[in-house]
Amino acid sequence: MKSKPTLKQLMEITQLSRATIDRALNDRPGVHPRTRRAVEAALKQLGTGSAAKAAGRATQNAFEFRLLAQAGDAFTDELMRTADALSTEFDARGVRLEVVRCVGASDDEVAARVRQATAEVDGIGIICTNTPTTSSALRECKAAGKSVVTLITDVDADARHTYVGVNNRAAGQAAAFLIGRHLQAHPSPDVAVIVATFSYTCHEDREIGFRSLLRQRFPHVNLVEVIKGADSGAATYEATTHFLKAHGKLDGIYNVAGGNEGLAAALREHDLTGRTLYVTHEVNRITEPLLRSDAIDYLLTQDMPLMLRTVVDHLKAAREGSPVPSQAIIPIETYSRYSLY
């Protein structure tokens, strides 16, 4: 007797996510007809439709969560890779976590995806700007009895159950300490900060922490500019190049956002690589080679698998009505090229 097709086999044939295939198998709303046809064709290719549908319905009681990532491209790639690596572990716990790429999406688009997810899944993990548009949609999600967990960056406390991530103000202080100590012997060093938008509370908190610690511990350091990089390589390159042409001297730079390929290119073109102390966030396909080549001096990050496991724990607890903390703080990790795994 032929074995039942597995979700993994269906994913390989259709190139659809586990959660999408499960929705199609269980006739849930919100599945595009083209998607249903692709799953049906895969079932025929594997030899049986009814057995797979029965297998899909057997998992119907599992929790299904969706993580919306309104974040930078390289960070989102790393998030999706980590979630995929943890999928077997989550399956064993009766959880499916689907990561939805929202790179470059407007707040209106993110709010629409929140409302769609509210109708389709048990809870939402989200990285997003803290704006009235998005927060309103998240409050609707909570009111519908679904769980809401923010990660990396927070929103208004009444719009979510739990925040999971590092203490971003402390992360900014850590960056200031690294730069301040390195430049302690310089008589009047100039440093700059790059942000994408203060609508991301993590960017605002990091910048506040950085500025406050410099003022307290290293008052001789001049914070000369806050550069808007829009979380993209091209925008960061343009903004940094414009600043360097006008200012010239730069002893240190702290990038609270993405766009590191653009920042590194601008520093290289002005012969500042290795001369301007460079601190930023997250280990990913962009930052890792820059760290290894000494373009970046320090990376501040967190344990991504631990963060996603913690997000899932709190999504489950909130959905089940169990008490959850307002915040679950993940330790800050600091890497140089010599400590990178």
C-alpha positions as CSV (number, residue, x, y, z in Angstrom):
1,M,0.0,0.0,0.0
2,K,1.4,3.4,-1.0
3,S,2.4,5.7,1.9
4,K,0.6,8.9,2.5
5,P,2.2,12.0,1.0
6,T,3.8,14.3,3.6
7,L,3.7,18.0,4.0
8,K,7.4,18.1,3.2
9,Q,6.8,16.4,-0.1
10,L,4.0,18.8,-1.0
11,M,6.2,21.8,-0.1
12,E,9.0,20.5,-2.3
13,I,6.7,20.1,-5.3
14,T,4.6,23.2,-4.9
15,Q,7.3,25.5,-3.4
16,L,4.5,26.7,-1.0
17,S,4.9,27.2,2.7
18,R,3.8,24.6,5.2
19,A,1.1,26.8,6.6
20,T,-0.3,27.7,3.1
21,I,-0.5,24.0,2.1
22,D,-2.2,23.2,5.4
23,R,-4.9,25.9,4.8
24,A,-5.5,24.4,1.3
25,L,-5.7,20.9,2.6
26,N,-8.2,21.9,5.3
27,D,-10.4,24.1,3.0
28,R,-9.7,27.2,5.1
29,P,-10.7,30.6,3.8
30,G,-8.3,33.0,2.1
31,V,-6.5,30.5,-0.2
32,H,-6.2,31.6,-3.8
33,P,-7.8,29.2,-6.3
34,R,-4.4,28.9,-8.1
35,T,-2.9,27.8,-4.8
36,R,-5.6,25.1,-4.3
37,R,-5.0,23.8,-7.9
38,A,-1.2,23.6,-7.2
39,V,-1.8,21.5,-4.1
40,E,-4.3,19.3,-5.9
41,A,-1.9,18.7,-8.7
42,A,0.8,17.8,-6.3
43,L,-1.5,15.3,-4.5
44,K,-2.3,13.7,-7.9
45,Q,1.4,13.5,-8.7
46,L,2.1,11.8,-5.3
47,G,-0.7,9.3,-6.0
48,T,-3.5,10.1,-3.6
49,G,-5.6,13.1,-2.6
50,S,-7.9,11.7,0.1
51,A,-5.1,10.3,2.3
52,A,-3.2,13.6,2.2
53,K,-6.4,15.5,3.1
54,A,-7.0,13.2,6.0
55,A,-3.5,13.7,7.1
56,G,-3.9,17.5,6.9
57,R,-7.1,17.4,8.9
58,A,-5.4,15.3,11.6
59,T,-3.2,18.3,12.2
60,Q,-6.0,20.8,12.3
61,N,-5.9,21.3,16.0
62,A,-2.3,22.5,15.9
63,F,-1.6,26.2,16.5
64,E,-0.9,28.2,13.4
65,F,1.0,31.4,13.8
66,R,2.1,34.0,11.2
67,L,5.1,36.3,11.6
68,L,4.9,39.5,9.6
69,A,8.4,41.0,9.0
70,Q,8.3,44.7,8.0
71,A,12.1,44.8,8.2
72,G,15.3,44.9,6.1
73,D,15.9,42.4,3.3
74,A,19.0,40.7,4.8
75,F,17.5,40.5,8.3
76,T,14.3,39.0,6.9
77,D,16.3,36.4,5.0
78,E,18.0,35.4,8.2
79,L,14.7,35.3,10.0
80,M,13.1,33.0,7.4
81,R,16.2,30.7,7.3
82,T,16.0,30.3,11.1
83,A,12.3,29.7,11.2
84,D,12.7,27.0,8.5
85,A,15.5,25.4,10.5
86,L,13.2,25.2,13.5
87,S,10.1,24.0,11.6
88,T,10.6,20.3,12.6
89,E,10.9,21.3,16.3
90,F,7.8,23.5,16.1
91,D,5.9,20.7,14.3
92,A,6.7,18.4,17.2
93,R,5.2,21.0,19.6
94,G,2.0,21.3,17.5
95,V,2.9,24.7,16.1
96,R,3.3,26.1,12.6
97,L,5.1,29.4,12.2
98,E,4.9,31.0,8.7
99,V,7.1,34.0,8.1
100,V,5.7,36.6,5.7
101,R,8.1,39.0,4.0
102,C,6.9,42.6,4.3
103,V,10.2,44.3,3.1
104,G,9.3,47.7,1.8
105,A,5.6,47.4,2.6
106,S,3.7,50.5,3.6
107,D,1.9,50.7,7.0
108,D,-1.4,50.3,5.2
109,E,-0.2,47.1,3.5
110,V,1.0,45.7,6.8
111,A,-2.3,46.6,8.5
112,A,-4.1,44.7,5.8
113,R,-2.0,41.7,6.3
114,V,-2.6,41.8,10.0
115,R,-6.3,41.8,9.4
116,Q,-6.0,38.9,6.9
117,A,-4.0,37.0,9.4
118,T,-6.5,37.7,12.2
119,A,-9.1,35.8,10.1
120,E,-6.8,32.9,9.2
121,V,-4.4,32.1,12.0
122,D,-4.3,31.7,15.8
123,G,-1.8,34.5,16.5
124,I,0.6,37.0,15.0
125,G,4.3,37.7,15.6
126,I,5.2,41.0,14.1
127,I,8.2,43.4,13.3
128,C,6.7,46.7,12.3
129,T,6.7,50.4,12.7
130,N,4.8,51.8,15.7
131,T,2.1,53.9,13.9
132,P,-1.6,54.4,14.5
133,T,-2.4,52.4,11.3
134,T,-0.6,49.2,12.3
135,S,-1.4,49.5,16.0
136,S,-5.1,49.8,15.3
137,A,-5.0,46.6,13.3
138,L,-3.1,44.8,16.1
139,R,-5.7,45.9,18.7
140,E,-8.4,44.4,16.4
141,C,-6.4,41.2,16.4
142,K,-6.3,41.1,20.2
143,A,-10.0,41.9,20.4
144,A,-10.7,38.9,18.2
145,G,-9.1,36.7,20.8
146,K,-5.9,36.1,18.8
147,S,-2.4,36.4,20.3
148,V,0.0,39.3,19.3
149,V,3.7,39.3,20.0
150,T,6.2,41.9,18.8
151,L,9.8,41.1,18.3
152,I,13.0,43.2,17.7
153,T,10.9,46.5,17.9
154,D,7.9,47.3,20.0
155,V,4.5,49.0,19.6
156,D,2.1,50.5,22.1
157,A,1.7,48.1,25.0
158,D,-2.1,47.8,24.6
159,A,-1.7,46.6,21.0
160,R,0.2,43.4,21.8
161,H,0.6,40.8,24.6
162,T,4.4,40.6,24.8
163,Y,7.5,42.1,23.3
164,V,10.4,39.7,22.7
165,G,13.9,41.0,22.0
166,V,16.8,42.9,23.4
167,N,16.6,46.0,25.5
168,N,17.2,48.4,22.6
169,R,18.1,51.4,24.8
170,A,20.8,49.2,26.5
171,A,22.0,48.1,23.0
172,G,22.5,51.8,22.1
173,Q,24.4,52.2,25.3
174,A,26.6,49.2,24.5
175,A,27.4,50.8,21.1
176,A,28.3,54.1,22.8
177,F,30.5,52.3,25.3
178,L,32.4,50.5,22.5
179,I,32.9,53.7,20.5
180,G,33.6,55.9,23.5
181,R,36.3,53.6,24.9
182,H,38.0,53.2,21.5
183,L,38.1,57.0,21.0
184,Q,38.9,57.9,24.6
185,A,42.4,59.1,23.8
186,H,41.2,61.3,20.9
187,P,40.9,64.9,21.9
188,S,37.6,65.7,20.1
189,P,36.3,62.8,18.0
190,D,33.3,63.1,15.7
191,V,30.7,60.3,15.4
192,A,27.4,59.9,13.6
193,V,24.3,57.7,13.9
194,I,22.3,56.2,11.1
195,V,18.6,55.5,11.5
196,A,15.9,54.4,9.1
197,T,12.9,56.0,10.8
198,F,12.0,56.7,14.4
199,S,8.6,55.0,13.7
200,Y,10.6,51.9,14.6
201,T,10.8,52.2,18.4
202,C,14.0,50.1,18.3
203,H,15.7,52.8,16.2
204,E,14.6,55.6,18.5
205,D,15.5,53.7,21.7
206,R,19.0,52.7,20.3
207,E,19.7,56.3,19.3
208,I,18.5,57.6,22.7
209,G,20.7,55.1,24.6
210,F,23.7,55.9,22.4
211,R,23.3,59.6,22.9
212,S,22.7,59.4,26.6
213,L,25.7,57.2,27.4
214,L,28.1,59.3,25.3
215,R,26.9,62.4,27.2
216,Q,27.4,60.7,30.6
217,R,30.6,58.8,30.0
218,F,32.3,60.3,27.1
219,P,31.4,64.0,26.9
220,H,34.5,64.8,24.7
221,V,32.9,62.8,21.8
222,N,30.9,64.9,19.4
223,L,27.7,63.4,18.0
224,V,27.7,65.5,14.8
225,E,24.9,64.0,12.7
226,V,21.8,61.7,12.7
227,I,21.7,60.3,9.1
228,K,18.4,58.9,7.7
229,G,19.2,55.8,5.8
230,A,15.7,54.4,5.1
231,D,16.8,50.9,6.0
232,S,18.1,50.2,2.5
233,G,21.6,50.0,1.0
234,A,21.0,52.6,-1.8
235,A,19.4,55.2,0.6
236,T,22.1,54.7,3.2
237,Y,24.9,55.0,0.6
238,E,23.4,58.3,-0.7
239,A,22.8,59.8,2.7
240,T,26.2,58.8,4.0
241,T,28.0,60.0,0.9
242,H,26.2,63.4,1.1
243,F,27.3,63.7,4.8
244,L,30.9,62.7,4.2
245,K,31.3,65.2,1.3
246,A,30.0,68.0,3.5
247,H,31.8,66.9,6.7
248,G,34.8,64.8,5.8
249,K,36.2,63.8,9.2
250,L,34.4,60.9,10.9
251,D,36.0,58.9,13.8
252,G,33.1,56.6,14.5
253,I,29.6,55.6,13.2
254,Y,26.8,53.7,14.7
255,N,24.1,52.2,12.4
256,V,21.0,51.3,14.3
257,A,19.3,50.1,11.1
258,G,19.9,48.1,7.9
259,G,21.6,49.2,4.7
260,N,25.0,48.2,5.8
261,E,26.2,47.4,2.3
262,G,25.6,51.0,1.3
263,L,27.3,52.4,4.4
264,A,30.4,50.2,3.9
265,A,30.6,51.3,0.3
266,A,30.4,55.0,1.2
267,L,33.2,54.6,3.8
268,R,35.3,52.6,1.4
269,E,35.0,55.3,-1.3
270,H,36.1,58.0,1.1
271,D,39.1,55.8,2.3
272,L,37.6,55.5,5.8
273,T,37.4,51.7,6.0
274,G,39.4,50.6,9.1
275,R,39.8,54.3,10.1
276,T,36.2,55.0,11.1
277,L,35.1,52.8,14.0
278,Y,31.9,51.1,12.7
279,V,29.3,49.4,15.0
280,T,25.9,48.1,13.8
281,H,23.4,45.3,14.5
282,E,22.5,41.7,13.4
283,V,24.6,38.9,11.9
284,N,23.3,38.2,8.3
285,R,24.5,37.7,4.7
286,I,25.4,41.4,4.4
287,T,27.0,42.1,7.8
288,E,29.0,38.8,8.3
289,P,31.4,39.2,5.4
290,L,31.8,42.9,6.3
291,L,32.7,42.0,9.8
292,R,35.2,39.3,8.6
293,S,36.8,41.8,6.3
294,D,37.2,44.5,9.0
295,A,34.8,46.9,7.3
296,I,32.6,46.5,10.4
297,D,34.3,46.5,13.8
298,Y,31.4,45.2,16.1
299,L,28.0,43.6,15.6
300,L,25.3,43.7,18.3
301,T,22.8,41.0,18.0
302,Q,20.7,38.3,19.7
303,D,20.3,34.6,19.6
304,M,17.8,34.3,16.7
305,P,16.6,30.7,17.5
306,L,16.1,31.6,21.2
307,M,14.1,34.6,20.1
308,L,11.8,32.7,17.8
309,R,11.3,29.9,20.4
310,T,10.4,32.6,22.9
311,V,8.0,34.2,20.4
312,V,6.2,30.9,19.9
313,D,6.0,30.2,23.6
314,H,4.3,33.5,24.2
315,L,2.0,33.2,21.2
316,K,0.8,29.8,22.5
317,A,0.4,31.0,26.1
318,A,-1.5,34.1,25.1
319,R,-3.8,32.1,22.7
320,E,-4.5,29.6,25.5
321,G,-5.4,32.5,27.9
322,S,-2.4,31.9,30.1
323,P,-0.7,34.9,31.8
324,V,2.3,36.3,29.8
325,P,4.8,38.9,30.8
326,S,4.7,42.3,29.1
327,Q,8.3,41.8,28.0
328,A,10.7,38.9,27.4
329,I,14.2,40.4,27.2
330,I,16.8,38.5,25.1
331,P,20.5,39.0,26.0
332,I,22.5,41.3,23.8
333,E,25.4,39.5,22.0
334,T,28.5,41.3,20.8
335,Y,30.7,40.0,18.0
336,S,34.0,41.0,16.5
337,R,35.6,39.2,13.6
338,Y,37.5,37.1,16.1
339,S,34.5,36.0,18.1
340,L,32.1,35.3,15.2
341,Y,31.2,31.6,15.2
